[in-house]
Amino acid sequence: VKIFDIEELKTIIDKQLGVKGVIGNCEYTTDHKRNHFLKSTEDQWQDEYRIFWPITEPKQITLPKGIAASIKLKI
């Protein structure tokens, strides 16, 4: 999926969840420490950018049309 405006996506989800998400690039480490933005160097090929919402219960959200588009990967 290609997201056209990540900040807009975050704002839409923040409002529906009633919680502000934390946004940022993942960092990678060789030791055992991990968190939502710290992963193993074995995952570094993913070059991830994440949004994390500190909620504990599942919640359903609705995204508006046009916020993203499906893309086909060339493998």
C-alpha positions, 0 to 999 in steps of 0.5 A: 500500500502506498500512503499519500500523506502519512501525517494526515493518516496519523491525524485521522487515526489519532482522532478515531482512537482518541490517542496521539500516536508516536511516529518515527523511523525504526532503529536497529541493534545487535543486542537483545533490547527491543521496543516499537522503534528498535529492532534487530539488525536482521530486520534492517532491510525493511527500513521501516517507518512506524506509527505506534498508538499506546492502546491496549484494547482492539478498536476499529477505525474507518479510513477515507477513500483516497488516503492510500492506493494498492501497489504491485511489487515487482519481484 
